[in-house]
Every structure is written in structure tokens, then in C-alpha cells.
Amino acid sequence: MSSVLNVSAYLFTALDGLEERRERLRARAVAAGVRGTIILAPEGINLFLAGDAAAVRGILDDLRAEERFANLTAKESWSREQPFRKMVVKIKREIIRMDRPAIRPEGGRAPAVSPQTLKRWLDDGVDDHGREVVMLDTRNGFEVDYGRFAGAIDWRIERFTQFPDAAGATRGSLVGKTVVSYCTGGIRCEKAAIHLREQGVEAFQLDGGVLGYFEHVGGAHWDGDCFVFDEREAVGPDLAPRR
């Protein structure tokens, strides 16, 4: 029986007092027996936690008690074993590094498409306006090799900082189409969609990323598994570990 709750969550929101937040969050998680990784930056928070369900959800509830984290949503899955070896809280310049300081999701998101709407678009082959739908994978090449949306564009990038240059080199092939950027949990495709729209591309982000899509509609139009950054290695459309 799978008894360990795994959650991933992120939120772009202006943060200060990062050192104090780091110490408080780490102490709270350790005291609750929760392990994982939390990244803090001036632009927001990105976290992966695993442990007893009540303990993990309690940490999320504590965060949401602060107004700036009120909209923090988490994607849940289960495993038989603890997939993290320790609890780490890091402070970085960005919660997902793109090296484009002008891209500030905390100031306003790009339009998002829900998993249910995306499935309908992919079923029909076009969006609600009859435009061709193009899936764009914003993940690193080795992640894509585990699985991706059928026919998705894969630029074989090795790190997310390469995404803007890759987008610039192929922008012409995307203009005039409805582009849906996606990633594991939504954090990369959120920045990617903003960048693409600034380049004149009609881009949307997949709300909740691949894990959110699995949770709400399963594996329709998806080939393979989804790589995750813990010892589970990958999960299937049923969100069960594949390790």
C-alpha cells in the first residue's frame, strides 16, 4: 500500500526575508518528519515534499496562512517509500533559472489552458478558433526521453537557460499557431509562455504541467512516463512510480 504523500508546488510571488524563511521552513519540515527540497527566491517558492499526509498538508496549510501564499496549489501523488534522503531548503536568484530578469511571472501570468480544455483541443486537432495546436516541450532533452505529448516539439535543450535562444531560432515556425508550452509541474512553461508571447507567438501554458494533466485527464495523447526529480525517477499517467 502506498502511504507516502508526495507533493509538488510552486508560486511566483514577491518574497523578502529569505534567510529567516529558510530556517523557519526547514525547522518546521524536520520537526514533522517531512523530507524534500524547497527553493526560495525573490520571485517566489518552488517545493517538493514527501512524508505523512497530515504532516505534508500541514506545512502547505501553514504557508497558505500567509496572504502571499494563499494561491499556492499542490499536485499530489503517492509512493510506498520516502523518495527523498533529507530535507533541504535553498535560496537562489530564481526558483527556475532562465537568466531573463525581465520575465516576471509574479507580475502577471501568461494565459493558461486547463488539462480538460487541452485534451479537447488535442482530440479535435484544433483550438476553439480552429487554429492548429502545437505542443512545445520546455524540459531538458533527457526528461523528454521518458515521455512526452505525441508530436510535441522538442528542442533538445540541456538546461532551461537555453530556451530563449532556441525559441528565437525557430520563432517563425510557431507564429500563426496556438502553442501550448508544458513541463513537469508548470513552473518552466509559465516563464516560457511569457517569453514566447513577447516574441509574438500565441502561447499558452499548460496549467499544472504534465502532473496536473495526469491528475485530471490521465494519459490521453501522452506517450511514455514523466520524469520527476526524486528517487521515484518517473511516474506514469496514473501518477504511480515507475522505478
SVG drawing of the C-alpha trace seen along z (x, -y; Angstrom):
<svg xmlns="http://www.w3.org/2000/svg" viewBox="-14 -43 37 45">
<polyline fill="none" stroke="black" stroke-width="0.4" points="0.0,0.0 1.3,-3.5 1.4,-5.6 3.9,-8.4 2.3,-11.5 4.4,-13.4 3.6,-16.9 5.0,-19.5 4.0,-23.1 5.3,-26.5 4.1,-30.1 5.6,-33.2 5.2,-35.8 7.5,-38.6 9.4,-37.3 11.7,-39.0 13.4,-37.8 14.7,-34.7 17.2,-33.7 14.6,-33.8 12.1,-31.9 14.7,-29.2 15.4,-28.5 11.7,-28.5 10.6,-26.2 13.4,-23.8 12.8,-23.5 9.0,-23.0 9.6,-20.3 12.2,-18.4 10.0,-18.5 7.2,-17.0 9.4,-14.2 9.0,-15.6 11.8,-15.4 12.3,-17.1 13.5,-20.3 12.3,-23.8 13.7,-26.6 13.2,-30.2 14.0,-33.3 12.9,-36.9 10.4,-35.8 8.7,-33.0 8.8,-29.4 9.2,-26.0 8.9,-22.9 8.9,-19.1 7.9,-17.4 7.1,-13.8 6.0,-12.2 3.0,-11.5 -0.1,-13.0 -1.2,-15.1 2.3,-16.5 2.8,-17.4 -0.6,-19.1 0.0,-20.8 3.1,-22.5 1.2,-23.7 -1.6,-25.0 0.9,-26.9 2.3,-28.5 -1.2,-29.4 -2.0,-31.2 0.3,-34.0 -1.6,-36.1 1.2,-36.0 1.0,-32.2 -2.8,-31.9 -3.0,-30.8 -0.4,-28.0 -1.7,-24.8 -0.1,-21.4 -0.1,-18.3 -0.3,-15.1 0.9,-11.5 1.7,-8.5 4.6,-6.1 5.4,-3.2 8.8,-4.6 10.2,-8.0 11.7,-9.3 14.0,-11.9 17.0,-11.3 16.9,-14.6 15.2,-18.0 16.9,-20.8 15.9,-24.5 17.9,-26.6 18.0,-30.3 18.6,-31.1 18.3,-34.0 15.3,-32.4 13.1,-29.5 13.6,-28.3 16.7,-29.8 16.1,-31.4 18.5,-34.3 15.9,-36.7 15.3,-39.2 12.5,-40.9 10.4,-37.8 8.5,-38.2 5.5,-35.9 4.8,-37.3 3.7,-40.5 1.2,-38.6 0.9,-35.2 0.6,-34.2 -2.8,-32.8 -3.2,-29.2 -5.1,-26.3 -6.7,-23.7 -6.0,-20.0 -9.6,-19.3 -9.6,-22.0 -6.2,-20.9 -7.5,-17.3 -10.5,-18.6 -8.2,-20.6 -6.0,-17.6 -9.0,-15.4 -10.2,-17.9 -6.8,-18.7 -7.5,-22.5 -8.3,-25.0 -11.7,-26.7 -10.9,-29.1 -9.9,-26.4 -6.2,-27.1 -3.6,-24.4 -2.4,-23.4 1.3,-22.8 2.7,-21.2 6.1,-22.6 8.1,-20.7 10.2,-23.1 12.0,-20.4 15.6,-19.1 16.2,-16.5 16.8,-13.6 13.4,-14.3 11.6,-14.3 13.1,-10.8 11.0,-9.4 7.8,-10.6 6.1,-13.5 2.9,-14.6 2.5,-12.9 4.1,-15.0 5.4,-17.6 8.3,-19.9 11.5,-19.0 14.5,-21.4 16.8,-19.0 17.9,-21.7 20.2,-20.7 19.1,-23.4 16.3,-25.9 18.6,-28.9 18.9,-27.7 15.2,-28.0 15.1,-31.7 17.8,-31.2 16.1,-28.0 12.8,-29.9 14.4,-32.8 15.9,-30.4 12.5,-28.8 10.1,-31.6 8.9,-31.7 7.6,-28.2 5.4,-29.0 3.8,-32.2 0.2,-31.8 -0.4,-28.7 -1.7,-28.1 1.4,-27.0 0.9,-25.2 4.1,-25.1 4.4,-22.4 6.7,-21.0 6.6,-18.7 4.7,-20.8 4.1,-24.1 7.0,-26.3 9.1,-26.3 6.2,-26.6 4.9,-29.6 8.1,-31.5 8.3,-30.0 4.8,-31.2 5.5,-34.7 8.7,-34.8 7.0,-33.4 4.2,-35.9 6.8,-38.7 8.2,-37.3 4.8,-37.5 3.8,-33.8 0.2,-32.9 1.4,-30.9 -0.4,-29.3 0.9,-27.4 -0.5,-24.1 -2.0,-24.8 -0.4,-22.4 2.0,-20.9 2.2,-17.3 1.4,-16.1 -1.7,-18.2 -2.7,-16.8 -2.3,-13.3 -4.3,-14.1 -7.3,-15.5 -7.5,-13.6 -5.0,-10.7 -2.7,-9.8 -4.7,-10.8 -2.3,-12.0 0.7,-11.2 3.4,-8.7 5.6,-7.1 6.1,-8.3 7.1,-11.6 10.5,-12.1 10.4,-13.5 13.3,-14.9 13.4,-12.4 14.2,-8.7 11.0,-7.6 12.7,-8.6 9.4,-8.7 5.7,-8.3 3.1,-7.1 -0.2,-8.7 -1.8,-7.1 0.8,-9.0 2.3,-5.7 6.1,-5.4 7.7,-3.6 11.0,-2.9"/>
</svg>
